[in-house]
Amino acid sequence: MKEKNLKRILFIYNPFAGKGRIRAKLPEIIDTFSNAGYEVIVYPTKAKGDATEKALQYAKEQYCERIVCAGGDGTFAEVASGVLQSGKNLPLGFVSAGTTNDFASSLQIPDQIVKAAELAVTGTPLSSDIATLNNHPFIYSAAFGLFTDVTYDTSQIAKNVIGRLAYFLNGAGKLTNVKSYHLKLTTEDIQIEDDFIDGLIVNTDSVAGFKGITGKNVIFDDGYFEMIFIKMPKNLLDFNSIINCLYTGELENSPNIYFKKIRELTIETDSELVWTFDGEYGGDIRNAKIEVLKQRMTYITGIS
């Protein structure tokens, strides 16, 4: 066990994230934590899932007062999962160094590594919601379908040059052979049965680097996630309407999009859906039960 009254940070980092940018900044990051009065335990990840195990161990045994992770959204999700499984609620800071960094952007964490490290020890704690799908935790996004695939197929260079237009054009190019899924959706108060090309359950204002496509009123600690299910378009006019709603964030009044804040959601289907959790492959799942856990995580943010 650690010495009594000694403040400790467990710093978990992915040495390969951001083309190794974290490794180059390690001395500055450690100095930043040390100058804030912390003893720093450094752990580089070695395999998929070990960030979860390390965070679980340290949080459960209370070996540290704070955990900071560095890497992409996938690394952050692994660490958050470990903290959640521990039953503790240690503050969790994030130094983003991935490709899209959706959740870091939503939490107003700077892109610059050293500034993000400074924020991890000086920022504002936020008690945020988290959710589970068939008891598998995800921190900000569970998704399947056409636009989910497109966001990760579209190159970052194309996104940077022409922004959201690259995303939508890529989706339009796939419309001729798009796959739809017949689903029955059950929430706390409604039941819907229809054909869908895409589904997202999110608690973020950015998905795959695109801001605003999850609506205009995302609140991290209200006990709800946003449900966004896009119907199979019957024609090009429908598809253009969907694009316009995603582009403007006007989701609530679209006849082609089911948009609702949820605390629970059951999805039933005859075929398996390929899910992503926080931008990472989550497996092939037929029926899903989603539950929102209110204010179960504490993140260190730039939100004032």
Phi and psi in degrees as GROMACS dihedral restraints (atoms count N, CA, C in turn):
[ dihedral_restraints ]
;  ai    aj    ak    al  type     phi  dphi    fc
    3     4     5     6     1   -76.3    20    10
    4     5     6     7     1   160.3    20    10
    6     7     8     9     1   -66.3    20    10
    7     8     9    10     1   146.0    20    10
    9    10    11    12     1   -62.9    20    10
   10    11    12    13     1   138.7    20    10
   12    13    14    15     1    69.8    20    10
   13    14    15    16     1     8.1    20    10
   15    16    17    18     1   -90.2    20    10
   16    17    18    19     1   121.9    20    10
   18    19    20    21     1   -79.2    20    10
   19    20    21    22     1   131.7    20    10
   21    22    23    24     1  -131.2    20    10
   22    23    24    25     1   144.3    20    10
   24    25    26    27     1  -114.9    20    10
   25    26    27    28     1   132.2    20    10
   27    28    29    30     1   -94.2    20    10
   28    29    30    31     1   117.5    20    10
   30    31    32    33     1  -106.8    20    10
   31    32    33    34     1   108.0    20    10
   33    34    35    36     1  -102.2    20    10
   34    35    36    37     1   125.5    20    10
   36    37    38    39     1  -136.0    20    10
   37    38    39    40     1   148.6    20    10
   39    40    41    42     1   -90.5    20    10
   40    41    42    43     1   110.7    20    10
   42    43    44    45     1   -67.3    20    10
   43    44    45    46     1   -13.6    20    10
   45    46    47    48     1  -102.7    20    10
   46    47    48    49     1    -7.8    20    10
   48    49    50    51     1   -66.5    20    10
   49    50    51    52     1   143.8    20    10
   51    52    53    54     1    58.3    20    10
   52    53    54    55     1    35.8    20    10
   54    55    56    57     1    57.0    20    10
   55    56    57    58     1    37.0    20    10
   57    58    59    60     1    80.7    20    10
   58    59    60    61     1    16.2    20    10
   60    61    62    63     1   -63.0    20    10
   61    62    63    64     1   -31.0    20    10
   63    64    65    66     1   -64.0    20    10
   64    65    66    67     1   -44.0    20    10
   66    67    68    69     1   -58.7    20    10
   67    68    69    70     1   -38.2    20    10
   69    70    71    72     1   -67.4    20    10
   70    71    72    73     1   -23.8    20    10
   72    73    74    75     1  -104.5    20    10
   73    74    75    76     1     5.2    20    10
   75    76    77    78     1   -54.1    20    10
   76    77    78    79     1   -47.8    20    10
   78    79    80    81     1   -57.9    20    10
   79    80    81    82     1   -40.9    20    10
   81    82    83    84     1   -68.4    20    10
   82    83    84    85     1   -39.0    20    10
   84    85    86    87     1   -63.5    20    10
   85    86    87    88     1   -47.2    20    10
   87    88    89    90     1   -64.0    20    10
   88    89    90    91     1   -41.1    20    10
   90    91    92    93     1   -59.7    20    10
   91    92    93    94     1   -41.0    20    10
   93    94    95    96     1   -60.5    20    10
   94    95    96    97     1   -46.0    20    10
   96    97    98    99     1   -67.6    20    10
   97    98    99   100     1   -42.5    20    10
   99   100   101   102     1   -63.3    20    10
  100   101   102   103     1   -42.2    20    10
  102   103   104   105     1   -66.0    20    10
  103   104   105   106     1   -20.5    20    10
  105   106   107   108     1   -87.8    20    10
  106   107   108   109     1     3.6    20    10
  108   109   110   111     1    95.4    20    10
  109   110   111   112     1    19.8    20    10
  111   112   113   114     1  -110.8    20    10
  112   113   114   115     1   142.0    20    10
  114   115   116   117     1   -81.5    20    10
  115   116   117   118     1   137.0    20    10
  117   118   119   120     1  -112.3    20    10
  118   119   120   121     1   125.7    20    10
  120   121   122   123     1  -105.2    20    10
  121   122   123   124     1   120.2    20    10
  123   124   125   126     1  -104.5    20    10
  124   125   126   127     1   129.3    20    10
  126   127   128   129     1  -133.7    20    10
  127   128   129   130     1   110.4    20    10
  129   130   131   132     1   -81.9    20    10
  130   131   132   133     1   133.8    20    10
  132   133   134   135     1   -68.9    20    10
  133   134   135   136     1   147.6    20    10
  135   136   137   138     1  -120.2    20    10
  136   137   138   139     1   -21.3    20    10
  138   139   140   141     1  -158.2    20    10
  139   140   141   142     1   161.5    20    10
  141   142   143   144     1   -60.3    20    10
  142   143   144   145     1   128.4    20    10
  144   145   146   147     1    97.2    20    10
  145   146   147   148     1   -17.0    20    10
  147   148   149   150     1   -76.4    20    10
  148   149   150   151     1   -18.1    20    10
  150   151   152   153     1   -65.4    20    10
  151   152   153   154     1   -36.7    20    10
  153   154   155   156     1   -63.3    20    10
  154   155   156   157     1   -46.9    20    10
  156   157   158   159     1   -63.2    20    10
  157   158   159   160     1   -42.5    20    10
  159   160   161   162     1   -67.4    20    10
  160   161   162   163     1   -43.2    20    10
  162   163   164   165     1   -64.6    20    10
  163   164   165   166     1   -40.7    20    10
  165   166   167   168     1   -60.4    20    10
  166   167   168   169     1   -46.9    20    10
  168   169   170   171     1   -60.0    20    10
  169   170   171   172     1   -50.6    20    10
  171   172   173   174     1   -71.5    20    10
  172   173   174   175     1   -36.7    20    10
  174   175   176   177     1   -70.6    20    10
  175   176   177   178     1   -44.9    20    10
  177   178   179   180     1   -63.9    20    10
  178   179   180   181     1   -41.7    20    10
  180   181   182   183     1   -88.3    20    10
  181   182   183   184     1    -0.6    20    10
  183   184   185   186     1    55.9    20    10
  184   185   186   187     1    46.7    20    10
  186   187   188   189     1   -80.1    20    10
  187   188   189   190     1    -8.4    20    10
  189   190   191   192     1  -150.6    20    10
  190   191   192   193     1   164.1    20    10
  192   193   194   195     1   -97.0    20    10
  193   194   195   196     1   -17.1    20    10
  195   196   197   198     1  -154.7    20    10
  196   197   198   199     1   146.7    20    10
  198   199   200   201     1  -119.4    20    10
  199   200   201   202     1   135.0    20    10
  201   202   203   204     1  -123.9    20    10
  202   203   204   205     1   132.9    20    10
  204   205   206   207     1  -120.0    20    10
  205   206   207   208     1   152.0    20    10
  207   208   209   210     1  -131.4    20    10
  208   209   210   211     1   131.7    20    10
  210   211   212   213     1   154.1    20    10
  211   212   213   214     1  -151.7    20    10
  213   214   215   216     1   -92.8    20    10
  214   215   216   217     1  -173.8    20    10
  216   217   218   219     1   -60.1    20    10
  217   218   219   220     1   -32.3    20    10
  219   220   221   222     1   -63.7    20    10
  220   221   222   223     1   -42.9    20    10
  222   223   224   225     1   -63.5    20    10
  223   224   225   226     1   -43.6    20    10
  225   226   227   228     1   -60.7    20    10
  226   227   228   229     1   -42.1    20    10
  228   229   230   231     1   -64.3    20    10
  229   230   231   232     1   -39.5    20    10
  231   232   233   234     1   -62.1    20    10
  232   233   234   235     1   -46.1    20    10
  234   235   236   237     1   -65.2    20    10
  235   236   237   238     1   -43.9    20    10
  237   238   239   240     1   -59.8    20    10
  238   239   240   241     1   -38.3    20    10
  240   241   242   243     1   -62.5    20    10
  241   242   243   244     1   -41.4    20    10
  243   244   245   246     1   -63.4    20    10
  244   245   246   247     1   -43.4    20    10
  246   247   248   249     1   -63.1    20    10
  247   248   249   250     1   -43.0    20    10
  249   250   251   252     1   -60.8    20    10
  250   251   252   253     1   -45.2    20    10
  252   253   254   255     1   -64.9    20    10
  253   254   255   256     1   -25.4    20    10
  255   256   257   258     1   -69.7    20    10
  256   257   258   259     1   -20.7    20    10
  258   259   260   261     1    80.4    20    10
  259   260   261   262     1    -2.1    20    10
  261   262   263   264     1   -95.6    20    10
  262   263   264   265     1   174.9    20    10
  264   265   266   267     1  -135.9    20    10
  265   266   267   268     1    58.8    20    10
  267   268   269   270     1   -66.8    20    10
  268   269   270   271     1   143.1    20    10
  270   271   272   273     1   -60.3    20    10
  271   272   273   274     1   137.6    20    10
  273   274   275   276     1  -123.1    20    10
  274   275   276   277     1   117.6    20    10
  276   277   278   279     1  -100.0    20    10
  277   278   279   280     1   162.3    20    10
  279   280   281   282     1  -140.9    20    10
  280   281   282   283     1   127.4    20    10
  282   283   284   285     1  -110.1    20    10
  283   284   285   286     1   108.2    20    10
  285   286   287   288     1   -85.7    20    10
  286   287   288   289     1   132.6    20    10
  288   289   290   291     1  -147.4    20    10
  289   290   291   292     1    25.6    20    10
  291   292   293   294     1   -93.8    20    10
  292   293   294   295     1  -159.8    20    10
  294   295   296   297     1   -85.8    20    10
  295   296   297   298     1   -47.5    20    10
  297   298   299   300     1  -107.6    20    10
  298   299   300   301     1   -40.3    20    10
  300   301   302   303     1    53.4    20    10
  301   302   303   304     1    50.3    20    10
  303   304   305   306     1   -59.5    20    10
  304   305   306   307     1   -49.1    20    10
  306   307   308   309     1   -73.0    20    10
  307   308   309   310     1   -35.2    20    10
  309   310   311   312     1   -60.3    20    10
  310   311   312   313     1   -42.1    20    10
  312   313   314   315     1   -62.2    20    10
  313   314   315   316     1   -42.6    20    10
  315   316   317   318     1   -64.1    20    10
  316   317   318   319     1   -32.9    20    10
  318   319   320   321     1   -88.0    20    10
  319   320   321   322     1     6.0    20    10
  321   322   323   324     1    59.0    20    10
  322   323   324   325     1    43.8    20    10
  324   325   326   327     1   -93.3    20    10
  325   326   327   328     1   131.0    20    10
  327   328   329   330     1   -63.8    20    10
  328   329   330   331     1   151.9    20    10
  330   331   332   333     1   -71.4    20    10
  331   332   333   334     1   -31.8    20    10
  333   334   335   336     1   -68.4    20    10
  334   335   336   337     1   129.3    20    10
  336   337   338   339     1   -62.2    20    10
  337   338   339   340     1   -48.6    20    10
  339   340   341   342     1   -67.4    20    10
  340   341   342   343     1   -39.2    20    10
  342   343   344   345     1   -64.1    20    10
  343   344   345   346     1   -37.7    20    10
  345   346   347   348     1   -65.8    20    10
  346   347   348   349     1   -37.3    20    10
  348   349   350   351     1   -64.7    20    10
  349   350   351   352     1   -40.6    20    10
  351   352   353   354     1   -61.4    20    10
  352   353   354   355     1   -43.3    20    10
  354   355   356   357     1   -64.0    20    10
  355   356   357   358     1   -33.0    20    10
  357   358   359   360     1   -62.1    20    10
  358   359   360   361     1   -20.5    20    10
  360   361   362   363     1  -113.7    20    10
  361   362   363   364     1    -5.6    20    10
  363   364   365   366     1  -126.4    20    10
  364   365   366   367     1    -6.8    20    10
  366   367   368   369     1   -75.3    20    10
  367   368   369   370     1  -175.4    20    10
  369   370   371   372     1   -92.5    20    10
  370   371   372   373     1   124.6    20    10
  372   373   374   375     1   -68.4    20    10
  373   374   375   376     1   138.2    20    10
  375   376   377   378     1  -129.2    20    10
  376   377   378   379     1   121.0    20    10
  378   379   380   381     1   -80.9    20    10
  379   380   381   382     1   105.9    20    10
  381   382   383   384     1  -109.4    20    10
  382   383   384   385     1   153.2    20    10
  384   385   386   387     1   -75.4    20    10
  385   386   387   388     1   157.6    20    10
  387   388   389   390     1  -140.3    20    10
  388   389   390   391     1   164.8    20    10
  390   391   392   393     1  -136.7    20    10
  391   392   393   394     1   164.0    20    10
  393   394   395   396     1  -128.4    20    10
  394   395   396   397     1   147.4    20    10
  396   397   398   399     1  -120.9    20    10
  397   398   399   400     1   114.0    20    10
  399   400   401   402     1    49.4    20    10
  400   401   402   403     1    44.1    20    10
  402   403   404   405     1    71.6    20    10
  403   404   405   406     1     3.7    20    10
  405   406   407   408     1   -90.1    20    10
  406   407   408   409     1   118.4    20    10
  408   409   410   411     1   -73.9    20    10
  409   410   411   412     1   144.0    20    10
  411   412   413   414     1  -137.6    20    10
  412   413   414   415     1   146.0    20    10
  414   415   416   417     1   -90.6    20    10
  415   416   417   418     1   -32.9    20    10
  417   418   419   420     1  -143.8    20    10
  418   419   420   421     1   -15.5    20    10
  420   421   422   423     1  -156.7    20    10
  421   422   423   424     1   129.6    20    10
  423   424   425   426     1  -126.0    20    10
  424   425   426   427     1   132.3    20    10
  426   427   428   429     1  -154.4    20    10
  427   428   429   430     1   158.0    20    10
  429   430   431   432     1  -149.2    20    10
  430   431   432   433     1   161.9    20    10
  432   433   434   435     1   105.0    20    10
  433   434   435   436     1  -169.3    20    10
  435   436   437   438     1   -57.4    20    10
  436   437   438   439     1   -58.1    20    10
  438   439   440   441     1   -70.4    20    10
  439   440   441   442     1   -27.1    20    10
  441   442   443   444     1   -62.8    20    10
  442   443   444   445     1   -45.4    20    10
  444   445   446   447     1   -62.7    20    10
  445   446   447   448     1   -43.7    20    10
  447   448   449   450     1   -61.1    20    10
  448   449   450   451     1   -40.6    20    10
  450   451   452   453     1   -60.6    20    10
  451   452   453   454     1   -32.8    20    10
  453   454   455   456     1   -95.0    20    10
  454   455   456   457     1   -16.2    20    10
  456   457   458   459     1   -80.3    20    10
  457   458   459   460     1   -32.9    20    10
  459   460   461   462     1   -68.3    20    10
  460   461   462   463     1   130.0    20    10
  462   463   464   465     1   -68.3    20    10
  463   464   465   466     1   149.6    20    10
  465   466   467   468     1   -64.5    20    10
  466   467   468   469     1   -32.9    20    10
  468   469   470   471     1   -61.5    20    10
  469   470   471   472     1   -45.0    20    10
  471   472   473   474     1   -63.2    20    10
  472   473   474   475     1   -40.3    20    10
  474   475   476   477     1   -60.8    20    10
  475   476   477   478     1   -43.9    20    10
  477   478   479   480     1   -65.8    20    10
  478   479   480   481     1   -35.8    20    10
  480   481   482   483     1   -78.5    20    10
  481   482   483   484     1   -48.3    20    10
  483   484   485   486     1  -122.0    20    10
  484   485   486   487     1    11.9    20    10
  486   487   488   489     1    60.4    20    10
  487   488   489   490     1  -140.7    20    10
  489   490   491   492     1   -61.5    20    10
  490   491   492   493     1   -25.7    20    10
  492   493   494   495     1   -57.6    20    10
  493   494   495   496     1   -35.4    20    10
  495   496   497   498     1   -62.3    20    10
  496   497   498   499     1   -40.6    20    10
  498   499   500   501     1   -62.3    20    10
  499   500   501   502     1   -47.5    20    10
  501   502   503   504     1   -71.8    20    10
  502   503   504   505     1   -38.7    20    10
  504   505   506   507     1   -64.0    20    10
  505   506   507   508     1   -38.8    20    10
  507   508   509   510     1   -63.6    20    10
  508   509   510   511     1   -41.0    20    10
  510   511   512   513     1   -64.3    20    10
  511   512   513   514     1   -41.7    20    10
  513   514   515   516     1   -62.1    20    10
  514   515   516   517     1   -36.6    20    10
  516   517   518   519     1   -65.5    20    10
  517   518   519   520     1   -22.7    20    10
  519   520   521   522     1   -95.1    20    10
  520   521   522   523     1    -2.2    20    10
  522   523   524   525     1   -63.0    20    10
  523   524   525   526     1   -31.9    20    10
  525   526   527   528     1   -64.9    20    10
  526   527   528   529     1   -27.5    20    10
  528   529   530   531     1  -126.3    20    10
  529   530   531   532     1    32.9    20    10
  531   532   533   534     1   -69.2    20    10
  532   533   534   535     1   143.6    20    10
  534   535   536   537     1   -98.6    20    10
  535   536   537   538     1   135.9    20    10
  537   538   539   540     1  -112.3    20    10
  538   539   540   541     1   160.8    20    10
  540   541   542   543     1  -130.1    20    10
  541   542   543   544     1   129.0    20    10
  543   544   545   546     1   -86.7    20    10
  544   545   546   547     1   116.7    20    10
  546   547   548   549     1  -126.8    20    10
  547   548   549   550     1   149.9    20    10
  549   550   551   552     1  -113.6    20    10
  550   551   552   553     1   121.1    20    10
  552   553   554   555     1  -110.1    20    10
  553   554   555   556     1   130.1    20    10
  555   556   557   558     1  -127.7    20    10
  556   557   558   559     1   120.7    20    10
  558   559   560   561     1  -108.6    20    10
  559   560   561   562     1  -167.4    20    10
  561   562   563   564     1   -62.2    20    10
  562   563   564   565     1   -29.5    20    10
  564   565   566   567     1  -135.1    20    10
  565   566   567   568     1    -1.2    20    10
  567   568   569   570     1  -140.5    20    10
  568   569   570   571     1   159.1    20    10
  570   571   572   573     1  -131.6    20    10
  571   572   573   574     1   133.2    20    10
  573   574   575   576     1  -129.9    20    10
  574   575   576   577     1   137.7    20    10
  576   577   578   579     1  -131.9    20    10
  577   578   579   580     1   122.7    20    10
  579   580   581   582     1  -165.7    20    10
  580   581   582   583     1   178.2    20    10
  582   583   584   585     1  -101.0    20    10
  583   584   585   586     1   128.8    20    10
  585   586   587   588     1  -126.9    20    10
  586   587   588   589     1   150.0    20    10
  588   589   590   591     1  -105.1    20    10
  589   590   591   592     1   -11.9    20    10
  591   592   593   594     1  -161.0    20    10
  592   593   594   595     1   146.8    20    10
  594   595   596   597     1  -146.0    20    10
  595   596   597   598     1   138.0    20    10
  597   598   599   600     1  -136.0    20    10
  598   599   600   601     1   139.8    20    10
  600   601   602   603     1  -123.4    20    10
  601   602   603   604     1   112.0    20    10
  603   604   605   606     1  -135.4    20    10
  604   605   606   607     1   157.0    20    10
  606   607   608   609     1  -140.5    20    10
  607   608   609   610     1    59.1    20    10
  609   610   611   612     1  -157.3    20    10
  610   611   612   613     1   155.5    20    10
  612   613   614   615     1  -100.7    20    10
  613   614   615   616     1    12.2    20    10
  615   616   617   618     1  -142.7    20    10
  616   617   618   619     1   133.4    20    10
  618   619   620   621     1  -130.0    20    10
  619   620   621   622     1   124.4    20    10
  621   622   623   624     1    52.2    20    10
  622   623   624   625     1    36.1    20    10
  624   625   626   627     1    89.2    20    10
  625   626   627   628     1    -0.1    20    10
  627   628   629   630     1  -108.4    20    10
  628   629   630   631     1   118.9    20    10
  630   631   632   633     1   -85.1    20    10
  631   632   633   634     1   147.4    20    10
  633   634   635   636     1    90.0    20    10
  634   635   636   637     1    -9.3    20    10
  636   637   638   639     1   -83.3    20    10
  637   638   639   640     1     3.0    20    10
  639   640   641   642     1  -106.8    20    10
  640   641   642   643     1    16.0    20    10
  642   643   644   645     1    98.9    20    10
  643   644   645   646     1  -178.3    20    10
  645   646   647   648     1  -108.7    20    10
  646   647   648   649     1    -5.2    20    10
  648   649   650   651     1  -131.5    20    10
  649   650   651   652     1    50.9    20    10
  651   652   653   654     1   -75.2    20    10
  652   653   654   655     1   125.0    20    10
  654   655   656   657     1  -122.8    20    10
  655   656   657   658     1   125.3    20    10
  657   658   659   660     1   -75.6    20    10
  658   659   660   661     1   -21.4    20    10
  660   661   662   663     1  -124.8    20    10
  661   662   663   664     1    24.2    20    10
  663   664   665   666     1   -94.3    20    10
  664   665   666   667     1     0.7    20    10
  666   667   668   669     1    84.3    20    10
  667   668   669   670     1    10.1    20    10
  669   670   671   672     1  -129.0    20    10
  670   671   672   673     1   147.8    20    10
  672   673   674   675     1  -109.1    20    10
  673   674   675   676     1   159.8    20    10
  675   676   677   678     1   -90.8    20    10
  676   677   678   679     1   131.2    20    10
  678   679   680   681     1  -102.2    20    10
  679   680   681   682     1   122.2    20    10
  681   682   683   684     1  -129.3    20    10
  682   683   684   685     1   107.1    20    10
  684   685   686   687     1  -120.0    20    10
  685   686   687   688     1   125.3    20    10
  687   688   689   690     1  -101.3    20    10
  688   689   690   691     1   123.2    20    10
  690   691   692   693     1   -70.7    20    10
  691   692   693   694     1   156.4    20    10
  693   694   695   696     1   -64.8    20    10
  694   695   696   697     1   118.0    20    10
  696   697   698   699     1   -69.7    20    10
  697   698   699   700     1   139.1    20    10
  699   700   701   702     1   -82.5    20    10
  700   701   702   703     1   -23.3    20    10
  702   703   704   705     1  -158.9    20    10
  703   704   705   706     1   179.4    20    10
  705   706   707   708     1   -64.8    20    10
  706   707   708   709     1   -31.0    20    10
  708   709   710   711     1   -63.1    20    10
  709   710   711   712     1   -44.1    20    10
  711   712   713   714     1   -60.8    20    10
  712   713   714   715     1   -43.4    20    10
  714   715   716   717     1   -62.9    20    10
  715   716   717   718     1   -42.3    20    10
  717   718   719   720     1   -63.3    20    10
  718   719   720   721     1   -36.7    20    10
  720   721   722   723     1   -64.3    20    10
  721   722   723   724     1   -41.0    20    10
  723   724   725   726     1   -61.9    20    10
  724   725   726   727     1   -46.5    20    10
  726   727   728   729     1   -57.9    20    10
  727   728   729   730     1   -45.1    20    10
  729   730   731   732     1   -62.8    20    10
  730   731   732   733     1   -41.8    20    10
  732   733   734   735     1   -66.3    20    10
  733   734   735   736     1   -40.5    20    10
  735   736   737   738     1   -66.8    20    10
  736   737   738   739     1   -37.3    20    10
  738   739   740   741     1   -67.1    20    10
  739   740   741   742     1   -40.1    20    10
  741   742   743   744     1   -92.0    20    10
  742   743   744   745     1   -14.8    20    10
  744   745   746   747     1    79.1    20    10
  745   746   747   748     1     9.4    20    10
  747   748   749   750     1   -88.4    20    10
  748   749   750   751     1    81.4    20    10
  750   751   752   753     1   -95.6    20    10
  751   752   753   754     1   -25.3    20    10
  753   754   755   756     1   -69.0    20    10
  754   755   756   757     1   -28.5    20    10
  756   757   758   759     1  -109.0    20    10
  757   758   759   760     1    14.5    20    10
  759   760   761   762     1   -81.6    20    10
  760   761   762   763     1   132.5    20    10
  762   763   764   765     1   -73.4    20    10
  763   764   765   766     1   -10.6    20    10
  765   766   767   768     1  -105.7    20    10
  766   767   768   769     1     0.2    20    10
  768   769   770   771     1  -131.6    20    10
  769   770   771   772     1   128.9    20    10
  771   772   773   774     1   -92.7    20    10
  772   773   774   775     1   115.3    20    10
  774   775   776   777     1  -126.2    20    10
  775   776   777   778     1   127.9    20    10
  777   778   779   780     1  -161.3    20    10
  778   779   780   781     1   145.3    20    10
  780   781   782   783     1   -81.4    20    10
  781   782   783   784     1   133.7    20    10
  783   784   785   786     1  -131.7    20    10
  784   785   786   787     1   153.5    20    10
  786   787   788   789     1  -108.1    20    10
  787   788   789   790     1   -28.0    20    10
  789   790   791   792     1  -142.9    20    10
  790   791   792   793     1   149.0    20    10
  792   793   794   795     1  -152.8    20    10
  793   794   795   796     1   132.1    20    10
  795   796   797   798     1  -112.9    20    10
  796   797   798   799     1   132.3    20    10
  798   799   800   801     1  -118.7    20    10
  799   800   801   802     1   123.1    20    10
  801   802   803   804     1  -119.1    20    10
  802   803   804   805     1   135.4    20    10
  804   805   806   807     1  -154.8    20    10
  805   806   807   808     1   157.5    20    10
  807   808   809   810     1   -85.9    20    10
  808   809   810   811     1   -12.1    20    10
  810   811   812   813     1  -125.7    20    10
  811   812   813   814     1   158.3    20    10
  813   814   815   816     1   -75.8    20    10
  814   815   816   817     1   144.2    20    10
  816   817   818   819     1  -108.3    20    10
  817   818   819   820     1   138.5    20    10
  819   820   821   822     1   -89.4    20    10
  820   821   822   823     1   112.8    20    10
  822   823   824   825     1   -99.9    20    10
  823   824   825   826     1   150.0    20    10
  825   826   827   828     1  -115.7    20    10
  826   827   828   829     1   139.9    20    10
  828   829   830   831     1  -114.3    20    10
  829   830   831   832     1   117.6    20    10
  831   832   833   834     1    53.1    20    10
  832   833   834   835     1    39.3    20    10
  834   835   836   837     1    83.5    20    10
  835   836   837   838     1    -0.2    20    10
  837   838   839   840     1  -112.5    20    10
  838   839   840   841     1   150.5    20    10
  840   841   842   843     1   -57.0    20    10
  841   842   843   844     1   130.0    20    10
  843   844   845   846     1  -114.8    20    10
  844   845   846   847     1    -5.3    20    10
  846   847   848   849     1   110.4    20    10
  847   848   849   850     1   170.1    20    10
  849   850   851   852     1   -95.7    20    10
  850   851   852   853     1   119.6    20    10
  852   853   854   855     1  -131.4    20    10
  853   854   855   856     1   134.0    20    10
  855   856   857   858     1   -87.9    20    10
  856   857   858   859     1   -67.9    20    10
  858   859   860   861     1  -107.5    20    10
  859   860   861   862     1   138.9    20    10
  861   862   863   864     1  -130.3    20    10
  862   863   864   865     1   141.6    20    10
  864   865   866   867     1  -120.7    20    10
  865   866   867   868     1   117.0    20    10
  867   868   869   870     1  -108.4    20    10
  868   869   870   871     1   132.8    20    10
  870   871   872   873     1  -132.7    20    10
  871   872   873   874     1   137.1    20    10
  873   874   875   876     1   -97.5    20    10
  874   875   876   877     1   130.3    20    10
  876   877   878   879     1  -105.3    20    10
  877   878   879   880     1   111.5    20    10
  879   880   881   882     1   -73.1    20    10
  880   881   882   883     1   127.8    20    10
  882   883   884   885     1    50.4    20    10
  883   884   885   886     1    44.3    20    10
  885   886   887   888     1   -92.4    20    10
  886   887   888   889     1    -8.0    20    10
  888   889   890   891     1  -125.2    20    10
  889   890   891   892     1   147.8    20    10
  891   892   893   894     1  -117.0    20    10
  892   893   894   895     1   114.3    20    10
  894   895   896   897     1  -105.5    20    10
  895   896   897   898     1   147.7    20    10
  897   898   899   900     1   -94.2    20    10
  898   899   900   901     1   119.5    20    10
  900   901   902   903     1  -127.1    20    10
  901   902   903   904     1   173.6    20    10
  903   904   905   906     1   -98.1    20    10
  904   905   906   907     1     8.2    20    10
  906   907   908   909     1   -77.6    20    10
  907   908   909   910     1   124.6    20    10
